[in-house]
Amino acid sequence: MNPGLLDLILFSEKRKDFLLFLKEGPKDIEEILERLQVPRTALLPQIKKLKEEGLVIHEEGIYRLSAIGEIVVEKMQPLIETLSVFEKDEEFWANRKLAPIPPHLVNRINELGSYRLIEPDLSHTFDLNPEFIKNLSNSTYIHMFYSYFHPQLPALILNLARKGIEISLVLSEAVYLRLVEDFKEEGKEFLKMENSSLYILEKKEIEIPALISVSNGIMTIGLFNENGRFDRQYVISFEPQAIKWGQEFFEYYRDMSREVNYR
């Protein structure tokens, strides 16, 4: 096995896709060509290289991964998925503070899957993003962490709670203090509701994200940029693994927080 094995796998979409397809199980050439949608003459030379490296076995018309191939593909899939996440919006990720994401979740950032980026809406410069509000309004539960204050936030959360939506809210200490000082009545009403819970993250020495929101079938995160500002760009994903990832992210901060209870 030569030192160029990584290049062999990653620098050819045909070889990469072929190996990932074989991860599902042994296949004949017709199944492979149908799935990959490439000409036989273009694929066979690539398969030959993988066979020469001992990653693929061809017996009685069936292709399968070798023992080494299974190990390599198992390890390469998360890497490919991680690269796909970052390559999709390179400028966005290059300018984000990733330190607020706990290490065990950074290592699984590939679980964001086929996310998309919600860009700032110039027609609502000073408003919360309309799509973000719509996703929350259609939920039966919301688990949210907020570390920056938006003046529309208290009314939004209160209105959602009044609709009977189960809301678990974690706020940074600065946001909580702003809430109780400037929106005292809204805060009291929210805390008296049976379907609401509020936590305060009092730790000041840790970096924190701008937003984590998990609700029915949707996960949204917002991160500060390298200048320490939130530019209202949100990553949103509807994939089950991303929702689980986001829930763990929320719970990471909730478990460090103190619950406030006025009932």
C-alpha positions in Angstrom: 0.0 0.0 0.0 1.7 3.2 -1.2 1.7 6.6 0.5 -0.7 8.0 -2.1 -3.7 6.0 -0.8 -5.4 9.1 0.7 -5.0 10.9 -2.7 -6.3 7.8 -4.4 -9.5 7.8 -2.4 -10.2 11.5 -1.9 -9.1 13.0 -5.3 -11.5 11.1 -7.4 -15.3 11.4 -7.1 -15.7 8.2 -9.0 -13.5 6.1 -6.7 -14.9 7.8 -3.6 -18.5 7.2 -4.6 -17.8 3.6 -5.7 -16.3 2.8 -2.3 -19.1 4.4 -0.4 -21.6 2.4 -2.5 -19.8 -0.8 -1.7 -20.2 0.0 2.0 -23.8 -0.9 1.6 -22.8 -4.4 0.5 -21.5 -6.4 -2.4 -22.7 -5.2 -5.8 -22.5 -6.3 -9.5 -21.3 -3.9 -12.1 -24.8 -3.1 -13.4 -26.0 -2.0 -10.0 -22.8 0.1 -9.7 -23.2 1.8 -13.0 -26.9 2.5 -12.4 -26.2 4.1 -9.0 -23.2 6.1 -10.0 -24.4 7.1 -13.4 -21.0 7.0 -15.1 -19.9 5.2 -18.3 -18.4 1.7 -17.8 -15.2 2.8 -19.7 -14.7 5.7 -17.2 -15.3 3.6 -14.1 -13.4 0.4 -14.7 -9.9 2.0 -14.7 -10.8 3.6 -11.3 -11.9 0.2 -9.9 -8.7 -1.4 -11.2 -6.6 1.1 -9.1 -8.7 0.3 -6.0 -8.2 -3.5 -6.6 -4.5 -3.0 -7.0 -4.4 -1.3 -3.6 -6.2 -4.2 -2.0 -9.3 -2.1 -1.1 -11.7 -4.0 -3.4 -12.2 -7.6 -4.3 -13.8 -8.8 -7.5 -15.1 -12.4 -7.5 -17.6 -14.1 -9.8 -18.8 -10.8 -11.2 -19.4 -9.2 -7.7 -17.4 -6.4 -6.2 -17.0 -6.1 -2.5 -14.8 -4.3 0.0 -11.8 -6.2 1.4 -11.2 -6.3 5.1 -8.8 -3.3 4.8 -11.3 -1.6 2.5 -14.1 -1.9 5.1 -11.9 -0.3 7.7 -10.7 2.5 5.4 -14.3 3.4 4.2 -15.7 3.3 7.7 -13.1 5.9 8.7 -13.2 8.0 5.6 -17.0 8.6 5.5 -17.1 11.0 8.5 -14.1 12.8 7.0 -15.8 13.2 3.7 -19.1 14.3 5.3 -17.1 16.9 7.5 -15.4 18.3 4.4 -18.7 18.5 2.7 -20.2 20.6 5.6 -17.3 23.1 5.5 -16.9 23.2 1.7 -20.6 24.0 1.3 -20.2 27.5 2.8 -16.4 28.0 3.2 -16.5 31.7 3.9 -19.1 31.3 6.6 -17.3 28.6 8.5 -13.9 30.3 8.1 -15.2 33.4 9.8 -17.0 31.6 12.7 -15.9 31.2 16.3 -16.1 27.4 16.7 -14.8 27.3 20.3 -18.3 27.5 21.8 -19.1 24.1 20.3 -18.0 21.4 22.8 -15.2 19.1 21.5 -17.4 16.0 21.3 -19.8 17.8 19.0 -17.1 19.5 16.9 -15.9 16.0 16.2 -19.4 15.1 14.9 -20.1 18.3 13.0 -20.6 16.1 9.9 -24.0 15.3 11.4 -25.2 18.7 10.3 -25.7 16.9 7.0 -27.5 18.7 4.2 -28.0 22.0 6.1 -28.6 25.3 4.5 -27.6 28.8 5.4 -30.3 31.5 6.2 -28.9 34.8 5.1 -29.9 38.2 6.6 -33.1 39.6 5.1 -32.3 43.2 4.1 -36.0 44.0 4.1 -36.2 43.1 7.8 -32.8 44.6 8.9 -33.9 45.2 12.5 -36.3 42.3 12.9 -35.8 38.6 13.8 -35.5 36.5 10.6 -39.0 35.8 9.3 -38.1 32.2 8.4 -36.7 31.6 11.8 -39.9 32.9 13.4 -42.0 30.7 11.1 -40.1 27.6 12.1 -40.7 28.3 15.7 -44.3 29.2 15.3 -45.1 25.8 13.7 -43.6 23.8 16.6 -45.1 22.0 19.6 -41.8 22.3 21.6 -38.8 24.7 21.5 -35.5 24.2 23.2 -33.5 27.5 22.8 -30.3 29.1 24.0 -29.8 32.8 23.5 -26.7 34.7 24.4 -27.5 38.0 22.6 -30.5 40.3 23.3 -33.0 41.1 20.6 -35.8 43.5 21.6 -38.4 41.3 19.8 -37.4 38.2 21.7 -39.5 38.6 24.8 -42.7 39.1 22.9 -41.9 36.3 20.5 -41.2 33.8 23.3 -44.3 34.9 25.3 -46.6 34.6 22.3 -45.3 31.1 21.5 -45.8 30.1 25.1 -49.4 31.5 25.1 -50.1 29.2 22.1 -49.3 26.2 24.3 -45.9 25.5 22.8 -43.6 23.8 25.4 -40.6 26.1 25.7 -37.3 25.5 27.5 -35.2 28.6 27.4 -31.5 29.1 28.4 -30.2 32.6 28.5 -26.8 34.1 29.2 -26.8 36.1 32.4 -26.5 39.4 30.4 -29.6 38.6 28.4 -31.6 37.5 31.5 -30.8 40.7 33.3 -32.0 42.7 30.3 -35.1 40.7 30.2 -36.0 41.2 33.9 -35.1 44.9 33.9 -36.8 46.0 30.6 -39.5 43.4 30.2 -40.4 42.5 33.7 -44.1 41.8 33.1 -43.4 39.6 30.1 -40.8 37.7 32.1 -43.2 37.1 35.0 -46.0 35.9 32.8 -43.6 33.5 31.0 -42.3 32.0 34.2 -45.8 31.4 35.6 -46.8 29.2 32.7 -46.7 25.4 33.1 -45.3 24.9 29.6 -42.3 27.1 30.2 -38.9 26.7 31.9 -36.1 29.2 32.1 -32.4 28.7 32.9 -29.5 31.2 33.4 -26.0 30.4 32.3 -24.0 32.3 34.8 -20.5 31.2 33.7 -18.7 34.1 32.2 -15.3 32.6 31.4 -16.6 30.3 28.6 -17.3 31.4 25.1 -20.9 30.8 24.1 -22.8 30.6 20.8 -25.3 33.2 19.7 -28.2 30.8 19.4 -29.2 27.2 19.5 -32.8 26.3 18.6 -34.3 22.8 18.4 -37.9 22.2 17.7 -40.1 19.8 15.8 -38.0 18.4 13.0 -35.7 21.5 12.8 -32.4 22.5 14.3 -31.0 26.1 14.0 -27.7 27.4 15.2 -26.0 30.8 15.0 -22.4 31.5 15.9 -20.5 34.7 16.5 -18.0 35.7 13.8 -14.3 36.2 14.5 -15.0 39.8 15.4 -17.4 38.7 18.2 -20.5 39.8 16.3 -23.7 38.0 15.3 -24.4 38.8 11.7 -27.8 37.0 11.7 -26.7 34.1 9.6 -28.2 30.8 10.7 -27.4 27.2 9.9 -30.6 25.3 9.6 -31.0 21.5 9.2 -34.0 19.2 9.0 -32.1 16.0 9.2 -32.7 13.7 12.3 -29.0 13.4 13.1 -28.6 17.2 13.0 -31.6 17.7 15.3 -30.1 15.2 17.8 -26.7 17.0 17.5 -28.5 20.4 18.2 -30.3 18.9 21.2 -27.1 17.7 22.7 -25.6 21.2 22.1 -28.6 22.8 23.9 -28.4 20.3 26.8 -24.6 21.0 27.1 -25.4 24.6 28.1 -28.6 23.9 30.0 -26.8 21.4 32.2 -24.4 24.2 33.3 -27.2 26.6 34.0 -29.4 27.5 37.0 -33.2 27.1 36.7 -35.3 30.1 37.6 -38.7 29.2 39.0 -41.3 31.8 40.2 -44.4 29.5 40.3 
